[in-house]
């Protein structure tokens, strides 16, 4: 993990995140950093110096991640769609056994949209509820 404090002019290594291919990085409103890999979601609360796994309650390969309203976390897996309301400490299934969730977002008005592996777009029935 590299960090820049001067808009990308120079970079400093903050940590080594080994044995995983990570392709997405996110931050929430409290400054936590999340990195998503194919079988791991990790969080740093110290500006990327250390990372710890936040997979407790997630099942299957990980495909998508989104930080929604109120810093609620959403994760799409090969098993379904999950949400965490405690910064990734635990995850609750929103929809299980539905196949791969390739992408997930939450709009400002609270609706959750996700795309499954069959390229169909789904929306939650109510805002801020599932």
C-alpha positions, 0 to 999 in steps of 0.5 A, spaced: 500 500 500 502 506 498 500 513 500 501 520 497 500 526 501 502 531 496 496 530 490 500 524 487 507 527 486 511 523 491 509 516 494 510 512 501 509 505 502 505 504 508 504 497 508 505 490 505 498 487 503 501 480 501 498 474 498 492 477 495 490 481 488 486 487 490 483 491 485 478 496 489 480 501 494 474 505 498 474 510 504 468 512 509 466 518 512 470 516 518 477 515 514 477 507 514 480 505 508 477 498 505 480 494 500 477 489 496 480 482 493 477 476 490 476 472 497 478 478 502 475 485 504 480 488 509 480 495 513 485 499 516 483 504 521 490 507 521 491 510 514 493 504 511 499 502 516 495 496 518 489 492 515 485 487 518 480 482 515 473 484 515 469 478 512 466 475 518 459 473 516 460 474 508 460 467 504 463 466 497 467 469 493 467 477 493 465 481 487 463 488 489 463 493 495 459 499 496 459 504 502 452 507 502 448 512 506 450 512 514 457 509 512 453 502 511 457 497 507 454 493 502 458 487 499 456 482 493 458 475 493 457 469 489 452 467 494 448 474 495 448 481 498 450 483 505 450 489 509 454 491 515 452 497 519 458 496 524 464 498 519 465 491 517 465 487 524 459 483 522 455 482 516 448 480 515 445 477 509 440 481 505 439 476 500 442 469 499 442 464 494 441 468 489 448 468 485 453 472 483 452 480 485 457 483 480 455 491 483 451 494 488 450 502 490 445 505 494 442 512 492 442 518 496 434 517 497 436 510 500 434 505 494 439 499 493 441 497 486 445 491 484 446 487 478 447 480 478 451 475 474 445 475 469 446 482 467 439 484 470 438 490 475 434 490 481 432 495 486 430 494 493 422 495 494 423 501 499 428 506 501 433 504 507 429 498 507 430 491 504 
